[in-house]
Amino acid sequence: MSPHNPLLPDAYDVAWTVFTVLLFALTVTALTSLIRRAHRLSSMRAMVWAVVIIAAPGLGPAAWFGVGRRSPAERPEER
């Protein structure tokens, strides 16, 4: 068995490529969702969400889908 495995770099390349493509798709999906719901948000809030989605890949889209996507009218009332 050789200590040098020529397939190892290829596997890493494939894994990172898949990860990057999925992250890009998640970001595009989050931005599309934001654009469709922008009429429910103020201009400033929509701009801040767009910056968060773009500046924090992975976390920004996850935050949008988890918290930001619900409009204020759809949120349950806090007592």
Secondary structure as UniProt FT lines:
FT   HELIX           7..37
FT   HELIX           38..40
FT   HELIX           43..55
FT   TURN            57..58
FT   HELIX           59..63
FT   HELIX           64..68
FT   TURN            72..74
//
